[in-house]
Structure formats: structure tokens, C-alpha cells
Amino acid sequence: MKKSVFTQYVGIVSRMFAMTPEQLFENTKRRSVTEARQLFIFLCVRRQIPMCNIMDWSLVYGRKFTYSSIINAVRYMERKVSDDRDYIQIIKNIESQVNN
């Protein structure tokens, strides 16, 4: 069940940022990609997908996350949400699109 949510988040966030799932996981520091990736990780953690699953399932897309990269992404997004209230609406919108 959690893998289905993970896969749906990949699709939704990729479409929202006008990129392919592979681009979402590519090893780049371009701001547009890193912000999308951080939002994706934040959504997964918020949905209580275990970090080990996030790390394993991301390998399908060619990306290996570490615990520290996941924690850093969550911290970044928590700051972003507290500074920019529009992100709360974006997150609610994405979460409403996910089928359990």
C-alpha cells in the first residue's frame, strides 16, 4: 500500500514541476529539481513511509537517498512551509490526489 502512495507522489510531483520521474531523481543541484525532490520526500515522510522504503524504492529511478538527505529535505520543507503559506495549499492539493 505504501509503495502505491510513493509511486503516486512520484507522478504527481513530476507533473506539477513539468518533469519526468527520472528527472525528479537525477543527481543534480538545479533548484527546480531539488525543490521538487525535497517536496516529494517531505510528502513521503509526512505520509509515514519509512525512510528505508524511500531509500529502497528510489533506487528504481536510479537515485540512492541517505538518511541525512531525507532528514535535510524534511527540515528544508518544514522551514519553507512555515515561511510560505502557499506551500500548505500545494501539499493539501497533492495529498487530496492520492488514492489510498
Secondary structure, DSSP 8 states (H G I E B T S, - for coil): -HHHHHHHHHHHHHHHTT--HHHHTSS---HHHHHHHHHHHHHHHHTT--HHHHHHHHGGGT----HHHHHHHHHHHHHHHHH-THHHHHHHHHHHH---
